[in-house]
Amino acid sequence: MITSRSRSRTITAAGTARPPRNAFGGWVSGNANTGLRNQAYGGTFSGTYGSLGKNGFENDHDAGTVWCQALLDVNEVLGNRVDAARGDELGWQIVFDSLRLLHPGPEGPTFLHARDAVLSVLDRIDAARLTGDQDDLKRGVWKAFAKRGMGPAAVSGSAGFTKIKEDRGGA
């Protein structure tokens, strides 16, 4: 992930938009389109919460790509409402701070626990670090999670890939 942060800083410094997709490990894998993943991150990424345990998202590593894309979507929201460099920094801080709120054990954490932890940290951020309406920012973050099937009505029966019900509705 560190490459994502440095990539965004480089792009921001150059004054250009974020790339439409991000192929992690393209050079190492010899595949510039998808890199080490089944799909490149970005606008064409098709994985959602409801995809977990299904075609292309059966194992933990592939499931992690859905979570990573959700976090990239959240960072995009933050970058659009703050600015790209500060948005990335804020996104990283939110994710790291949210890790303290997750509980270990056989029944967790789930993607939804992690989503709720991110939203909880966002609620606690000093308003001085944000630009614009904080409620609007939170709605944008909810929409980013909903885009990946982790909207407010999403359900998870366990930390595994069973009994998942995705929700693409907003908050």
C-alpha positions as semicolon CSV with decimal commas, in nm:
position;residue;x (nm);y (nm);z (nm)
1;M;0,000;0,000;0,000
2;I;0,287;0,239;0,057
3;T;0,330;0,254;-0,320
4;S;-0,027;0,384;-0,347
5;R;0,053;0,673;-0,116
6;S;0,373;0,767;-0,292
7;R;0,199;0,726;-0,627
8;S;-0,073;0,969;-0,525
9;R;0,182;1,221;-0,399
10;T;0,370;1,199;-0,729
11;I;0,050;1,242;-0,927
12;T;-0,061;1,530;-0,706
13;A;0,275;1,699;-0,742
14;A;0,248;1,666;-1,119
15;G;-0,097;1,824;-1,104
16;T;-0,274;1,544;-1,289
17;A;-0,574;1,331;-1,203
18;R;-0,551;0,991;-1,041
19;P;-0,507;0,702;-1,284
20;P;-0,826;0,521;-1,391
21;R;-0,680;0,189;-1,271
22;N;-0,391;0,070;-1,062
23;A;-0,218;-0,259;-1,146
24;F;-0,023;-0,354;-0,833
25;G;0,294;-0,549;-0,918
26;G;0,265;-0,513;-1,295
27;W;0,639;-0,524;-1,354
28;V;0,703;-0,820;-1,124
29;S;0,418;-1,026;-1,268
30;G;0,484;-0,931;-1,627
31;N;0,118;-0,828;-1,654
32;A;0,079;-0,451;-1,681
33;N;-0,301;-0,476;-1,697
34;T;-0,379;-0,652;-1,368
35;G;-0,043;-0,701;-1,198
36;L;-0,045;-0,955;-0,916
37;R;-0,423;-0,932;-0,872
38;N;-0,712;-1,088;-1,064
39;Q;-0,816;-0,736;-1,164
40;A;-0,660;-0,392;-1,161
41;Y;-0,786;-0,154;-0,895
42;G;-0,989;0,137;-1,024
43;G;-1,307;0,216;-1,212
44;T;-1,338;-0,125;-1,379
45;F;-1,286;-0,327;-1,059
46;S;-1,595;-0,551;-1,033
47;G;-1,557;-0,703;-0,686
48;T;-1,814;-0,625;-0,420
49;Y;-1,897;-0,754;-0,074
50;G;-2,146;-0,994;-0,232
51;S;-1,866;-1,136;-0,451
52;L;-1,679;-1,280;-0,152
53;G;-1,655;-1,657;-0,169
54;K;-1,764;-1,658;-0,533
55;N;-1,596;-1,669;-0,873
56;G;-1,266;-1,483;-0,853
57;F;-1,300;-1,399;-0,484
58;E;-1,283;-1,738;-0,314
59;N;-0,971;-1,694;-0,100
60;D;-0,864;-1,445;0,164
61;H;-0,616;-1,268;-0,063
62;D;-0,878;-1,206;-0,332
63;A;-1,125;-1,090;-0,067
64;G;-0,865;-0,840;0,046
65;T;-0,874;-0,680;-0,298
66;V;-1,242;-0,592;-0,242
67;W;-1,154;-0,426;0,089
68;C;-0,857;-0,248;-0,068
69;Q;-1,074;-0,113;-0,352
70;A;-1,330;0,006;-0,097
71;L;-1,054;0,195;0,087
72;L;-0,928;0,341;-0,241
73;D;-1,286;0,458;-0,309
74;V;-1,296;0,617;0,038
75;N;-0,961;0,787;-0,028
76;E;-1,099;0,923;-0,354
77;V;-1,393;1,075;-0,166
78;L;-1,156;1,230;0,089
79;G;-0,926;1,357;-0,185
80;N;-1,215;1,514;-0,375
81;R;-1,347;1,690;-0,065
82;V;-1,017;1,793;0,095
83;D;-0,738;1,765;-0,165
84;A;-0,558;1,462;-0,304
85;A;-0,247;1,473;-0,082
86;R;-0,433;1,564;0,240
87;G;-0,709;1,318;0,148
88;D;-0,461;1,032;0,119
89;E;-0,294;1,129;0,446
90;L;-0,631;1,154;0,619
91;G;-0,740;0,822;0,466
92;W;-0,432;0,646;0,596
93;Q;-0,481;0,798;0,942
94;I;-0,847;0,692;0,951
95;V;-0,762;0,335;0,851
96;F;-0,480;0,301;1,104
97;D;-0,687;0,453;1,383
98;S;-0,979;0,223;1,296
99;L;-0,763;-0,087;1,347
100;R;-0,765;-0,021;1,723
101;L;-1,144;-0,057;1,722
102;L;-1,147;-0,404;1,566
103;H;-1,179;-0,710;1,787
104;P;-0,992;-1,036;1,732
105;G;-1,146;-1,378;1,755
106;P;-1,313;-1,647;1,548
107;E;-1,620;-1,436;1,468
108;G;-1,451;-1,120;1,367
109;P;-1,365;-0,879;1,254
110;T;-1,572;-0,875;0,937
111;F;-1,559;-0,622;0,656
112;L;-1,863;-0,459;0,815
113;H;-1,688;-0,427;1,153
114;A;-1,399;-0,260;0,971
115;R;-1,637;-0,032;0,778
116;D;-1,804;0,073;1,104
117;A;-1,464;0,136;1,263
118;V;-1,365;0,362;0,971
119;L;-1,692;0,555;1,005
120;S;-1,647;0,582;1,382
121;V;-1,300;0,731;1,342
122;L;-1,433;0,970;1,078
123;D;-1,691;1,093;1,331
124;R;-1,411;1,176;1,577
125;I;-1,187;1,371;1,341
126;D;-1,122;1,729;1,432
127;A;-1,334;1,942;1,197
128;A;-1,036;2,173;1,147
129;R;-0,867;1,895;0,947
130;L;-1,157;1,885;0,702
131;T;-1,283;2,122;0,438
132;G;-1,655;2,165;0,386
133;D;-1,949;1,996;0,548
134;Q;-1,853;1,695;0,764
135;D;-2,198;1,538;0,716
136;D;-2,153;1,563;0,340
137;L;-1,813;1,397;0,374
138;K;-1,960;1,112;0,578
139;R;-2,237;1,062;0,319
140;G;-1,967;1,040;0,053
141;V;-1,778;0,777;0,252
142;W;-2,100;0,579;0,303
143;K;-2,160;0,591;-0,073
144;A;-1,806;0,465;-0,134
145;F;-1,872;0,165;0,091
146;A;-2,217;0,112;-0,064
147;K;-2,059;0,109;-0,410
148;R;-1,873;-0,204;-0,296
149;G;-2,185;-0,362;-0,140
150;M;-2,115;-0,253;0,218
151;G;-2,404;-0,010;0,257
152;P;-2,599;0,033;0,582
153;A;-2,817;-0,277;0,532
154;A;-2,531;-0,516;0,446
155;V;-2,517;-0,828;0,664
156;S;-2,245;-1,073;0,755
157;G;-2,307;-1,394;0,946
158;S;-1,942;-1,447;1,037
159;A;-1,589;-1,349;0,950
160;G;-1,601;-1,608;0,670
161;F;-1,762;-1,578;0,331
162;T;-2,100;-1,718;0,434
163;K;-2,434;-1,552;0,498
164;I;-2,328;-1,233;0,327
165;K;-2,596;-0,996;0,211
166;E;-2,467;-0,692;0,028
167;D;-2,633;-0,353;0,018
168;R;-2,553;-0,098;-0,248
169;G;-2,789;0,164;-0,106
170;G;-2,654;0,488;0,030
171;A;-2,682;0,626;0,380
